[in-house]
Amino acid sequence: MSSELTLLLPFDHFLFSELHQIDEGQRLRAIFVSHEVTLTGTGLRRIELALQRAQLSYIACLSTGFNPVVADEQPVIRQIVVVEARDQIS
């Protein structure tokens, strides 16, 4: 994902999510019918809740050269990885 590429996944294709604590903060996996979206960062529970409520409108990675001052529990996304479901089948 980059400023040159956007992807819109319909909420009715959202299946489930998993949120894990990792050394770098948190990892959120959002599974859709056609794609798996993995976010790495901090404060990702708020994004998971927005997904569950079908209220998430937009996400983007934080620029690598930017060190934000964010309030506690505000999401900070360091990486977004999107994989098509058909790419996962072996």
Backbone as numpy.savetxt, mean C-alpha at the origin, in Angstrom:
# Nx Ny Nz CAx CAy CAz Cx Cy Cz
5.67 1.67 -9.33 4.83 2.83 -9.33 5.72 4.07 -9.33
5.33 5.05 -10.08 6.11 6.27 -10.18 5.19 7.42 -10.57
5.74 8.61 -10.68 4.93 9.76 -11.08 4.45 9.62 -12.52
5.09 8.75 -13.30 4.70 8.55 -14.69 3.65 7.45 -14.85
3.37 6.69 -13.77 2.47 5.55 -13.85 1.49 5.58 -12.68
0.21 5.43 -12.99 -0.80 5.27 -11.94 -1.57 3.99 -12.22
-2.20 3.46 -11.19 -2.99 2.25 -11.32 -4.24 2.41 -10.48
-5.39 2.17 -11.08 -6.66 2.25 -10.38 -7.22 0.84 -10.26
-7.41 0.39 -9.02 -8.00 -0.93 -8.76 -9.36 -0.71 -8.10
-10.43 -1.29 -8.65 -11.77 -1.08 -8.10 -11.90 -1.69 -6.70
-12.58 -0.98 -5.79 -12.77 -1.48 -4.44 -13.52 -2.81 -4.42
-14.42 -3.03 -5.38 -15.16 -4.30 -5.36 -14.28 -5.48 -5.75
-13.02 -5.23 -6.16 -12.06 -6.29 -6.44 -11.13 -6.56 -5.26
-11.28 -5.78 -4.19 -10.46 -5.97 -2.99 -10.92 -7.23 -2.27
-9.97 -8.14 -1.96 -10.29 -9.39 -1.29 -9.96 -9.36 0.19
-8.69 -9.04 0.52 -8.28 -8.99 1.92 -6.93 -8.30 2.02
-6.52 -8.06 3.27 -5.20 -7.46 3.51 -4.55 -8.13 4.70
-3.22 -7.99 4.77 -2.42 -8.47 5.90 -1.46 -7.37 6.29
-1.36 -7.10 7.58 -0.43 -6.09 8.08 0.56 -6.76 9.02
1.86 -6.63 8.71 2.91 -7.26 9.50 3.90 -6.22 9.99
4.38 -6.40 11.22 5.49 -5.60 11.74 6.78 -6.20 11.19
7.65 -5.36 10.65 8.94 -5.81 10.13 10.02 -4.87 10.66
11.27 -5.20 10.41 12.38 -4.37 10.90 12.29 -2.92 10.41
11.83 -2.71 9.18 11.76 -1.37 8.60 10.49 -0.62 9.00
9.62 -1.23 9.78 8.36 -0.60 10.17 7.21 -1.57 10.02
6.49 -1.45 8.90 5.35 -2.32 8.64 5.31 -2.68 7.17
4.66 -3.82 6.89 4.40 -4.23 5.50 2.91 -4.56 5.41
2.24 -3.91 4.47 0.82 -4.13 4.23 0.65 -4.77 2.86
0.06 -5.95 2.85 -0.28 -6.63 1.59 -1.77 -6.47 1.37
-2.16 -5.89 0.25 -3.56 -5.75 -0.13 -3.79 -6.61 -1.36
-4.65 -7.61 -1.22 -4.89 -8.56 -2.29 -6.19 -8.20 -3.00
-6.07 -8.00 -4.31 -7.22 -7.74 -5.17 -7.39 -8.92 -6.11
-8.48 -9.00 -6.82 -8.72 -10.09 -7.75 -7.59 -10.20 -8.78
-7.13 -9.08 -9.28 -6.15 -9.10 -10.37 -4.74 -8.71 -9.96
-4.55 -8.15 -8.76 -3.23 -7.64 -8.36 -2.98 -7.85 -6.87
-1.71 -7.91 -6.53 -1.29 -7.84 -5.13 -0.48 -6.57 -4.97
-0.87 -5.74 -4.01 -0.19 -4.47 -3.75 0.47 -4.58 -2.39
1.79 -4.36 -2.34 2.53 -4.42 -1.08 3.11 -3.05 -0.78
2.78 -2.53 0.40 3.30 -1.25 0.85 4.26 -1.49 2.00
5.37 -0.78 2.02 6.31 -0.82 3.14 6.44 0.59 3.67
6.37 0.73 4.99 6.48 2.04 5.60 6.08 2.00 7.07
5.50 3.09 7.54 5.04 3.18 8.93 3.63 3.77 8.94
2.90 3.51 10.02 1.53 4.03 10.13 0.57 3.45 9.12
0.85 2.24 8.63 0.05 1.67 7.55 -1.31 1.14 8.01
-1.54 1.06 9.30 -2.84 0.63 9.80 -3.94 1.57 9.33
-3.64 2.85 9.24 -4.64 3.82 8.76 -5.01 3.55 7.30
-4.03 3.14 6.51 -4.32 2.81 5.11 -5.16 1.54 5.03
-4.83 0.56 5.87 -5.61 -0.68 5.90 -7.06 -0.38 6.27
-7.28 0.47 7.26 -8.65 0.83 7.66 -9.39 1.55 6.53
-8.69 2.43 5.82 -9.31 3.13 4.69 -9.69 2.15 3.58
-8.85 1.13 3.36 -9.18 0.08 2.40 -10.43 -0.67 2.82
-10.50 -1.05 4.09 -11.63 -1.81 4.59 -12.94 -1.02 4.46
-12.85 0.28 4.60 -14.04 1.14 4.51 -14.30 1.64 3.09
-13.46 1.24 2.14 -13.57 1.70 0.75 -13.48 3.22 0.67
-12.58 3.81 1.48 -12.41 5.26 1.52 -11.03 5.73 1.05
-10.20 4.81 0.64 -8.85 5.19 0.20 -8.94 5.79 -1.19
-8.42 7.01 -1.35 -8.52 7.66 -2.65 -7.21 7.67 -3.42
-6.07 7.72 -2.70 -4.79 7.85 -3.40 -3.66 7.51 -2.45
-2.66 6.79 -2.93 -1.43 6.56 -2.17 -0.24 6.80 -3.09
0.87 7.18 -2.50 2.11 7.39 -3.24 3.27 7.22 -2.28
4.42 6.90 -2.84 5.64 6.78 -2.03 6.16 8.15 -1.67
6.78 8.21 -0.52 7.47 9.41 -0.09 8.78 9.50 -0.85
9.14 10.64 -1.32 10.40 10.83 -2.02 11.56 10.40 -1.12
12.54 9.70 -1.68 13.66 9.17 -0.89 14.50 10.27 -0.26
14.52 11.45 -0.81 15.31 12.55 -0.27 14.58 13.39 0.75
13.36 12.99 1.08 12.51 13.79 1.95 12.35 13.08 3.29
12.70 13.72 4.37 12.50 13.19 5.72 11.42 14.02 6.39
10.20 13.51 6.37 9.08 14.32 6.86 9.00 14.37 8.38
8.36 15.40 8.85 7.98 15.47 10.25 6.48 15.18 10.23
6.13 13.96 10.64 4.73 13.56 10.60 4.25 13.25 12.01
2.98 13.47 12.22 2.37 13.16 13.51 2.34 11.65 13.70
2.29 11.22 14.95 2.20 9.80 15.24 1.04 9.17 14.48
1.29 7.97 14.01 0.29 7.17 13.29 -0.07 7.69 11.90
0.55 8.76 11.43 0.33 9.19 10.06 1.11 8.25 9.14
0.49 7.78 8.06 1.18 6.86 7.16 2.35 7.50 6.43
3.43 6.75 6.34 4.59 7.12 5.53 4.91 5.89 4.70
4.76 6.00 3.38 5.00 4.87 2.48 6.38 5.03 1.85
7.23 4.04 2.07 8.58 4.04 1.51 8.67 3.28 0.20
7.80 2.27 0.04 7.87 1.46 -1.18 6.48 0.91 -1.51
6.17 0.88 -2.81 4.95 0.26 -3.31 5.36 -0.74 -4.38
4.91 -1.99 -4.22 5.18 -3.02 -5.21 3.83 -3.58 -5.65
3.60 -3.61 -6.97 2.36 -4.14 -7.52 2.70 -5.31 -8.43
2.04 -6.44 -8.18 2.27 -7.64 -9.00 0.92 -8.11 -9.52
0.86 -8.37 -10.83 -0.37 -8.92 -11.40 -0.55 -10.34 -10.91
-1.79 -10.73 -10.64 -2.09 -12.06 -10.12 -1.62 -13.15 -11.08
-1.75 -12.94 -12.36 -1.33 -13.98 -13.30 0.19 -14.20 -13.28
0.95 -13.18 -12.86 2.40 -13.32 -12.73 2.80 -14.20 -11.57
1.90 -14.42 -10.62 2.20 -15.19 -9.42 1.97 -16.68 -9.63
1.25 -17.06 -10.67 0.92 -18.46 -10.91 2.11 -19.15 -11.58
2.53 -20.26 -11.00 3.66 -21.01 -11.57 3.18 -22.28 -12.22
